[in-house]
Amino acid sequence: MSNLDFDDICASGAAIHTRFLPATNTKPARVSAKVEGIGPRVIVSYDHSLNMYQNHASAARSLCERLKWDGRWRGGTNNRGFSFVRVG
């Protein structure tokens, strides 16, 4: 689906960023994932059986699947949620 070239994006220092979206009157809690400045984003429901990191990793994984990106990823917290970078 995506014509985003993974190697070019990673060479530019891009990362997947996730953030928590709290519940509203009409929607449950969710986590969004996107690559800053480009492409689509995904929003997944927050799974209360998982911990916070696992929920953010799940959203990042969903975005990777949508973009057809593979490899090993590692993440850590930032001031708005989590960031994930490819490590292999």
Backbone as ProteinMPNN parsed JSONL, in Angstrom:
{"seq_chain_A": "MSNLDFDDICASGAAIHTRFLPATNTKPARVSAKVEGIGPRVIVSYDHSLNMYQNHASAARSLCERLKWDGRWRGGTNNRGFSFVRVG", "coords_chain_A": {"N_chain_A": [[0.804, -1.188, 0.0], [1.974, 1.229, 0.706], [4.1, 3.758, -0.632], [6.237, 4.721, 0.599], [9.609, 4.866, 1.071], [11.368, 2.847, 3.092], [14.154, 2.738, 3.824], [15.099, 5.271, 3.012], [13.555, 6.922, 4.643], [14.353, 6.147, 7.233], [17.057, 6.813, 7.082], [16.883, 9.512, 7.213], [16.508, 9.942, 9.832], [14.043, 9.486, 10.907], [11.392, 8.396, 13.082], [8.981, 6.225, 14.633], [6.306, 7.618, 16.287], [4.316, 7.481, 19.168], [1.251, 8.14, 20.931], [-0.884, 8.544, 23.755], [-4.4, 8.551, 23.668], [-6.923, 9.799, 25.462], [-10.023, 8.453, 26.804], [-13.198, 9.512, 25.552], [-16.501, 10.975, 25.618], [-17.655, 9.524, 23.618], [-15.809, 7.74, 22.566], [-13.523, 5.038, 23.259], [-10.466, 4.755, 25.275], [-7.427, 5.177, 23.462], [-4.488, 4.526, 21.376], [-2.349, 6.327, 19.327], [-0.286, 6.098, 16.397], [2.361, 7.326, 14.411], [4.57, 8.405, 11.75], [6.455, 11.14, 12.105], [5.488, 13.925, 10.264], [5.069, 12.597, 7.823], [3.116, 10.41, 5.754], [0.547, 7.958, 6.699], [-1.414, 7.539, 9.742], [-2.048, 5.337, 12.47], [-4.642, 4.244, 14.641], [-5.205, 2.559, 17.555], [-7.226, 0.622, 19.78], [-6.944, 0.969, 23.295], [-5.614, -1.585, 25.17], [-6.469, -2.868, 28.103], [-5.473, -5.109, 29.32], [-2.837, -5.193, 28.785], [0.382, -3.671, 29.522], [1.44, -0.186, 29.721], [3.675, 0.315, 27.969], [3.505, -1.933, 26.265], [1.056, -1.441, 24.982], [1.668, 0.88, 23.495], [3.735, -0.131, 21.915], [2.275, -2.004, 20.471], [0.661, -0.331, 18.901], [2.658, 0.906, 17.348], [3.629, -1.358, 16.027], [1.363, -2.023, 14.512], [1.311, 0.14, 12.744], [3.718, -0.342, 11.374], [3.039, -2.745, 10.096], [1.0, -1.831, 8.411], [2.459, -0.131, 6.735], [4.105, -1.956, 5.628], [6.63, -2.442, 6.714], [9.503, -3.969, 8.134], [11.683, -5.662, 10.455], [13.624, -5.24, 13.509], [12.548, -3.39, 16.298], [12.988, -0.804, 18.717], [11.879, 0.929, 21.609], [11.234, 3.906, 23.534], [10.365, 6.233, 26.148], [9.089, 9.537, 25.487], [8.454, 13.103, 25.555], [5.745, 13.145, 24.916], [4.737, 10.625, 24.689], [5.708, 7.646, 23.363], [8.636, 6.773, 21.455], [9.791, 4.966, 18.655], [12.448, 3.263, 17.117], [14.117, 1.737, 14.359], [16.235, -1.017, 14.798], [17.4, -3.058, 13.519]], "CA_chain_A": [[0.0, 0.0, 0.0], [2.759, 2.438, 0.882], [5.247, 3.99, -1.499], [7.26, 5.324, 1.431], [10.804, 4.038, 1.075], [11.792, 2.699, 4.481], [15.556, 3.087, 4.023], [15.236, 6.719, 2.908], [12.939, 7.538, 5.814], [15.206, 5.893, 8.397], [18.297, 7.559, 6.912], [16.623, 10.901, 7.591], [16.38, 9.977, 11.28], [12.637, 9.388, 11.288], [11.018, 7.373, 14.053], [7.545, 6.116, 14.868], [5.921, 8.257, 17.54], [2.992, 7.089, 19.644], [0.744, 8.913, 22.06], [-2.123, 8.074, 24.355], [-5.593, 9.372, 23.459], [-7.84, 9.392, 26.534], [-11.42, 8.186, 26.463], [-14.121, 10.646, 25.477], [-17.885, 10.542, 25.815], [-18.077, 8.644, 22.519], [-14.752, 6.815, 22.14], [-12.699, 4.495, 24.348], [-9.056, 5.137, 25.254], [-6.733, 4.676, 22.272], [-3.096, 4.931, 21.168], [-2.082, 6.626, 17.919], [1.108, 5.939, 15.962], [2.647, 7.931, 13.115], [5.922, 8.873, 11.479], [6.279, 12.592, 12.109], [5.606, 14.663, 9.017], [4.784, 11.851, 6.597], [2.3, 9.208, 5.717], [-0.667, 7.737, 7.482], [-1.284, 7.185, 11.15], [-3.006, 4.319, 12.901], [-5.166, 4.399, 15.993], [-5.647, 1.263, 18.073], [-7.858, 0.681, 21.09], [-6.073, 0.672, 24.433], [-5.917, -2.894, 25.73], [-6.165, -2.767, 29.529], [-4.771, -6.306, 29.792], [-1.418, -4.954, 28.512], [0.9, -2.496, 30.217], [1.504, 1.004, 28.877], [4.652, 0.119, 26.895], [2.975, -2.915, 25.321], [0.03, -0.783, 24.18], [2.326, 1.76, 22.532], [4.438, -1.01, 20.973], [1.254, -2.587, 19.606], [0.295, 0.689, 17.913], [3.795, 1.038, 16.429], [3.632, -2.576, 15.206], [0.261, -1.901, 13.555], [1.746, 1.059, 11.695], [4.714, -1.066, 10.562], [2.313, -3.686, 9.242], [0.3, -1.061, 7.377], [3.459, 0.39, 5.803], [4.896, -3.102, 5.159], [7.977, -2.315, 7.246], [9.869, -5.08, 9.01], [12.87, -5.414, 11.251], [13.498, -5.146, 14.97], [12.329, -2.022, 16.744], [13.11, -0.546, 20.147], [11.199, 2.166, 21.942], [11.401, 4.527, 24.837], [9.451, 7.348, 26.381], [9.438, 10.906, 25.13], [7.601, 14.021, 26.303], [4.337, 13.008, 24.53], [4.362, 9.22, 24.617], [6.869, 6.802, 23.094], [9.223, 6.799, 20.118], [10.36, 3.676, 18.278], [13.397, 3.313, 16.016], [14.527, 0.425, 13.861], [17.589, -1.367, 15.222], [17.886, -4.184, 12.723]], "C_chain_A": [[0.856, 1.264, 0.0], [3.859, 2.536, -0.162], [6.345, 4.702, -0.725], [8.46, 4.387, 1.49], [11.4, 4.014, 2.473], [13.222, 3.154, 4.693], [15.778, 4.594, 3.945], [14.685, 7.415, 4.143], [13.827, 7.348, 7.034], [16.52, 6.656, 8.295], [18.108, 9.022, 7.318], [16.442, 11.043, 9.105], [14.95, 9.881, 11.774], [12.421, 8.244, 12.273], [9.499, 7.319, 14.102], [7.265, 6.707, 16.24], [4.504, 7.825, 17.908], [2.573, 8.017, 20.77], [-0.601, 8.369, 22.491], [-3.24, 9.067, 24.065], [-6.618, 8.945, 24.508], [-9.253, 9.162, 26.021], [-12.207, 9.491, 26.432], [-15.521, 10.129, 25.776], [-18.32, 9.526, 24.768], [-17.047, 7.612, 22.094], [-13.981, 6.301, 23.34], [-11.276, 5.044, 24.266], [-8.372, 4.463, 24.071], [-5.274, 5.098, 22.303], [-2.926, 5.187, 19.683], [-0.595, 6.454, 17.64], [1.266, 6.58, 14.593], [4.128, 8.217, 12.992], [5.79, 10.372, 11.269], [6.476, 13.182, 10.717], [5.291, 13.913, 7.739], [3.715, 10.807, 6.835], [1.115, 9.147, 6.657], [-0.361, 7.566, 8.966], [-2.298, 6.089, 11.43], [-3.434, 4.642, 14.325], [-5.692, 3.041, 16.419], [-6.273, 1.466, 19.447], [-6.847, 0.312, 22.169], [-6.537, -0.633, 25.064], [-5.503, -2.893, 27.203], [-5.52, -4.032, 30.111], [-3.265, -6.206, 29.534], [-0.938, -3.775, 29.349], [1.047, -1.34, 29.222], [2.472, 0.819, 27.707], [4.109, -0.846, 25.838], [1.885, -2.312, 24.436], [0.653, 0.13, 23.125], [3.094, 0.943, 21.489], [3.455, -1.652, 19.996], [0.82, -1.598, 18.534], [1.409, 0.877, 16.89], [3.861, -0.163, 15.49], [2.536, -2.523, 14.144], [0.625, -0.953, 12.415], [2.78, 0.396, 10.797], [4.032, -2.038, 9.603], [1.602, -2.953, 8.113], [1.261, -0.55, 6.318], [4.33, -0.704, 5.184], [6.381, -2.935, 5.509], [8.252, -3.494, 8.154], [11.092, -4.69, 9.828], [12.565, -5.384, 12.743], [13.413, -3.677, 15.363], [12.518, -1.93, 18.255], [12.473, 0.806, 20.432], [11.526, 2.658, 23.321], [10.485, 5.725, 24.954], [10.008, 8.653, 25.828], [8.452, 11.819, 25.852], [6.112, 13.897, 25.962], [3.856, 11.57, 24.523], [5.599, 8.353, 24.495], [7.369, 7.054, 21.689], [9.89, 5.458, 19.881], [11.265, 3.863, 17.065], [13.777, 1.887, 15.618], [15.978, 0.181, 14.255], [18.141, -2.555, 14.443], [16.83, -4.787, 11.869]], "O_chain_A": [[0.5, 2.256, -0.635], [4.473, 1.536, -0.532], [7.283, 5.23, -1.322], [8.332, 3.239, 1.915], [11.877, 5.032, 2.976], [13.495, 3.885, 5.645], [16.558, 5.143, 4.723], [15.27, 8.38, 4.634], [14.034, 8.293, 7.795], [17.049, 7.104, 9.311], [19.062, 9.688, 7.718], [16.245, 12.152, 9.601], [14.674, 10.166, 12.939], [13.165, 7.263, 12.291], [8.817, 8.248, 13.67], [7.902, 6.344, 17.229], [3.608, 7.808, 17.063], [3.405, 8.6, 21.466], [-1.353, 7.809, 21.693], [-3.055, 10.276, 24.197], [-7.13, 7.827, 24.441], [-9.622, 9.623, 24.94], [-11.926, 10.433, 27.172], [-15.693, 8.968, 26.148], [-19.248, 8.753, 25.001], [-17.371, 6.696, 21.338], [-13.797, 7.019, 24.322], [-10.922, 5.719, 23.299], [-8.692, 3.327, 23.72], [-4.863, 5.911, 23.131], [-3.315, 4.355, 18.863], [0.244, 6.637, 18.522], [0.42, 6.406, 13.717], [4.852, 8.269, 13.986], [5.093, 10.82, 10.359], [7.504, 12.962, 10.076], [5.247, 14.519, 6.669], [3.455, 10.387, 7.963], [0.739, 10.122, 7.307], [0.795, 7.463, 9.377], [-3.285, 5.938, 10.71], [-2.684, 5.233, 15.102], [-6.521, 2.441, 15.735], [-5.893, 2.375, 20.185], [-5.999, -0.557, 21.967], [-7.699, -0.774, 25.444], [-4.312, -2.916, 27.511], [-5.073, -4.03, 31.257], [-2.501, -7.045, 30.012], [-1.743, -2.976, 29.828], [0.804, -1.506, 28.027], [2.124, 1.134, 26.569], [4.244, -0.592, 24.641], [1.802, -2.645, 23.254], [0.204, 0.144, 21.979], [3.098, 1.293, 20.309], [3.774, -1.823, 18.819], [0.63, -1.982, 17.38], [1.139, 0.996, 15.695], [4.118, -0.008, 14.296], [2.756, -2.933, 13.005], [0.289, -1.207, 11.258], [2.726, 0.554, 9.577], [4.411, -2.136, 8.436], [1.607, -3.419, 6.973], [0.927, -0.532, 5.133], [5.178, -0.433, 4.334], [7.262, -3.245, 4.707], [7.362, -3.97, 8.858], [11.476, -3.521, 9.877], [11.416, -5.487, 13.171], [14.126, -2.833, 14.82], [12.234, -2.883, 18.98], [12.52, 1.714, 19.602], [12.032, 1.919, 24.166], [9.901, 6.174, 23.968], [11.22, 8.843, 25.717], [7.683, 11.343, 26.687], [5.285, 14.49, 26.655], [2.659, 11.328, 24.363], [6.437, 8.317, 25.396], [6.613, 7.5, 20.826], [10.483, 4.879, 20.792], [10.896, 4.537, 16.103], [13.759, 0.966, 16.435], [16.839, 1.042, 14.076], [19.259, -2.998, 14.706], [17.095, -5.745, 11.143]]}, "name": "protein", "num_of_chains": 1, "seq": "MSNLDFDDICASGAAIHTRFLPATNTKPARVSAKVEGIGPRVIVSYDHSLNMYQNHASAARSLCERLKWDGRWRGGTNNRGFSFVRVG"}
